Every structure is written in C-alpha cells, then in structure tokens.
Amino acid sequence: MNYLLPERLDRLAREYALGTLAGAARRRFERVLQQSPAATLAVGIWQERLALLAESVPAMQPRASLWQNLERRLFAPGRPAAPASESPFARLARLLSGRLLGGALAGALMCALVLRTQPGLVGLETRVDVLPASYVGLLTDSAGKPAVLASSRRQGRVLTVKMLQPISVPAGQVAELWALPKDGAPAFPVGVVPVSASATIALADTSDKLFFNVARLAVSLEPAPAKPGDAPSGPFVLSGHCVKLW
C-alpha cells in the first residue's frame, strides 16, 4: 500500500493525531513516520490544527463529588440501594446524574466521529478532504529534535513559520532562514524566523518558483537580515528537508 498518496496520507495523519488510528494500522503508520519526512510533516500539521481547537475550549474544573461518584460506580462491589428515606426529588437527581455522565461520554464520542469524518465543519481544513498543495519544511536541531515547522501553499507568497521549541539567538543577531537548492547552487535567504511562537514571512515570489528546486531549509545566526545575493556567514544551527505535499 502506498501510504504517501495525498488523500490517504492526510486521512492517516488526521486519525493518528486524533488517536483514532489504533492497533496494527497505527504500528504500520508509525514505521512510515520513521522513514518519510512527508508523513511526519502531515502529522505535525494535523497536531497544530487540533491544538488550535483545544486552545479554544475553556478549561473546566470538575466538582470533587464527580470523582467520588465515578469511583463508587466503577469500583464499588455493588451499587448501594437507595435509602428508604430518600425523597423522590433526590432519587430523580441521582438518576439524572448517571444520564448526564452517559450523555457526556456520548457527546465525546460524537465529537471524535465528527472530527474524523467531517473536520471541515469545525474549520480544521479546507473544503476538500486533502491537504492543500504546499511546500513544507521540518527543521531539527543537532540532536534531531524538531524545532521549526514552515509551510506555504504552492502558489502562495507567504511562508508560515511555527517554532516548535525556542531557539537561542545572541543579542545583535537574527535567525535567518535559507533555502538550499537540489543542484548544489548557493543557498538563498528566505527571511528571519522568530525566536519562539509563530510568524509569517513575505516571499519574494510564489512558493512554486522559489522552492521547486529546493531540497532543504536551514537556519543560521546572522548579524543582520540577509539580502538577495548574501551567503550564510556561519554554520547552520537548524536544518531539515523541504518537501512537496501534492
């Protein structure tokens, strides 16, 4: 099976990020992740999308009685009989609490089903069920830890940069992003990446014209933002593959 077909890769990456890809299918896909930068990037994009959804949900502190009720229902040897003196209203409240718990579980399952089958309903993807044609780069540090996720639509003129971990930039210097062509031509500057968080970089041309022949992206520390025709003045502190997702 070709796991890297765009539609299939997008579906598997979505299910992997959601946690709904299980068993042997999950183990097979994890082996693909170890060998394919494109699969790793697709999972990273879905994790970013789901993280945005999670951030929009306000935190809720459950009542202390909720955990006590769950422990009693799950681990008690037998459900205690209702006290003889229990009023009809108290009995109704006890029944409703169980129904509400069941409703909450059913709601969670429904949310997972909607995210899996119709992610566009909550704004997680475009109207088509595949990732838009894009150039994507995942840069790692010297220890192999992911540090920067960069992506731009194929005909786009903006590069979106997400810092997966902060990088240390000495005072008076900037972290310059470079594109390294496949044919060994000199690296050319793309723009300055942020130290942390996210940012967008305006591109000099469309992504397709800039990155069509680019194999890797890298970051070096420079005394000032690089200009067209400049070359890196020092070693790369981050680097990674630049891949096409289409």
Backbone hydrogen bonds, N-H to C=O, Kabsch-Sander energy under -0.5 kcal/mol:
donor,donor_aa,acceptor,acceptor_aa,energy
3,Y,1,M,-1.0
5,L,2,N,-0.9
9,L,5,L,-3.3
10,D,6,P,-2.4
11,R,7,E,-2.0
12,L,8,R,-2.5
13,A,9,L,-2.8
14,R,10,D,-2.2
15,E,11,R,-2.3
16,Y,12,L,-2.6
17,A,13,A,-2.4
18,L,14,R,-2.1
19,G,15,E,-1.5
20,T,15,E,-1.6
21,L,15,E,-1.4
22,A,20,T,-0.8
25,A,22,A,-0.8
26,R,22,A,-0.8
27,R,23,G,-1.9
28,R,24,A,-2.5
29,F,25,A,-2.1
30,E,26,R,-2.2
31,R,27,R,-1.5
32,V,28,R,-1.6
33,L,29,F,-2.2
34,Q,30,E,-1.4
35,Q,31,R,-0.7
35,Q,32,V,-1.0
36,S,32,V,-2.1
40,T,36,S,-1.9
41,L,37,P,-2.5
42,A,38,A,-2.2
43,V,39,A,-2.2
44,G,40,T,-2.2
45,I,41,L,-2.3
46,W,42,A,-1.9
47,Q,43,V,-2.5
48,E,44,G,-2.0
49,R,45,I,-2.1
50,L,46,W,-2.6
51,A,47,Q,-2.0
52,L,48,E,-1.8
53,L,49,R,-1.5
54,A,50,L,-2.4
55,E,51,A,-2.3
56,S,52,L,-1.0
56,S,53,L,-0.5
57,V,54,A,-1.2
66,L,63,R,-1.1
67,W,63,R,-0.8
68,Q,64,A,-1.4
69,N,65,S,-2.6
70,L,66,L,-2.3
71,E,67,W,-2.5
72,R,68,Q,-2.3
73,R,69,N,-2.5
74,L,70,L,-2.7
75,F,71,E,-2.6
76,A,72,R,-1.2
86,E,83,P,-1.8
91,R,87,S,-2.4
92,L,88,P,-2.3
93,A,89,F,-2.2
94,R,90,A,-2.2
95,L,91,R,-2.1
96,L,92,L,-2.6
97,S,93,A,-1.9
98,G,94,R,-1.2
99,R,95,L,-1.8
100,L,96,L,-2.9
101,L,97,S,-1.9
102,G,98,G,-2.3
103,G,99,R,-2.7
104,A,100,L,-2.4
105,L,101,L,-2.1
106,A,102,G,-2.4
107,G,103,G,-2.5
108,A,104,A,-2.2
109,L,105,L,-2.1
110,M,106,A,-2.3
111,C,107,G,-2.5
112,A,108,A,-2.2
113,L,109,L,-2.1
114,V,110,M,-2.6
115,L,111,C,-2.7
116,R,112,A,-1.8
117,T,113,L,-2.4
118,Q,114,V,-3.1
121,L,118,Q,-1.7
122,V,119,P,-1.3
123,G,120,G,-1.4
124,L,119,P,-1.9
134,S,245,L,-0.9
135,Y,152,S,-3.0
136,V,243,V,-2.5
137,G,150,A,-3.2
138,L,241,H,-1.2
139,L,137,G,-0.5
139,L,148,V,-2.7
140,T,239,S,-2.9
141,D,145,K,-2.0
144,G,141,D,-2.0
147,A,139,L,-3.4
148,V,139,L,-1.8
149,L,162,K,-2.7
150,A,137,G,-2.9
150,A,148,V,-0.5
151,S,160,T,-2.2
152,S,135,Y,-2.1
154,R,133,A,-2.8
156,G,153,R,-1.8
159,L,201,I,-2.8
160,T,151,S,-3.0
160,T,158,V,-0.5
161,V,159,L,-0.5
161,V,199,A,-3.2
162,K,149,L,-2.9
163,M,197,A,-2.8
164,L,147,A,-2.4
164,L,162,K,-0.7
165,Q,147,A,-1.2
167,I,195,V,-1.7
169,V,167,I,-0.7
173,Q,170,P,-1.7
174,V,222,E,-2.8
175,A,193,V,-0.5
176,E,174,V,-0.9
176,E,220,S,-2.7
177,L,191,G,-3.5
178,W,218,A,-3.6
179,A,188,F,-2.6
180,L,216,R,-2.9
182,K,213,N,-3.5
184,G,181,P,-0.9
188,F,179,A,-1.9
190,V,177,L,-3.2
191,G,177,L,-1.1
193,V,175,A,-2.6
199,A,161,V,-2.2
201,I,159,L,-2.8
203,L,157,R,-3.0
207,S,156,G,-2.0
208,D,154,R,-2.0
210,L,206,T,-2.0
211,F,207,S,-3.4
212,F,208,D,-0.9
214,V,211,F,-1.7
215,A,180,L,-2.2
216,R,180,L,-1.5
217,L,240,G,-2.6
218,A,178,W,-2.1
219,V,238,L,-2.5
220,S,176,E,-2.0
221,L,235,P,-0.6
222,E,174,V,-2.8
222,E,220,S,-0.6
230,D,227,K,-2.7
237,V,219,V,-2.7
238,L,219,V,-1.4
239,S,140,T,-1.8
240,G,217,L,-2.2
241,H,138,L,-0.5
242,C,215,A,-2.4
243,V,136,V,-2.8
243,V,241,H,-0.5
245,L,134,S,-3.0
246,W,244,K,-0.7
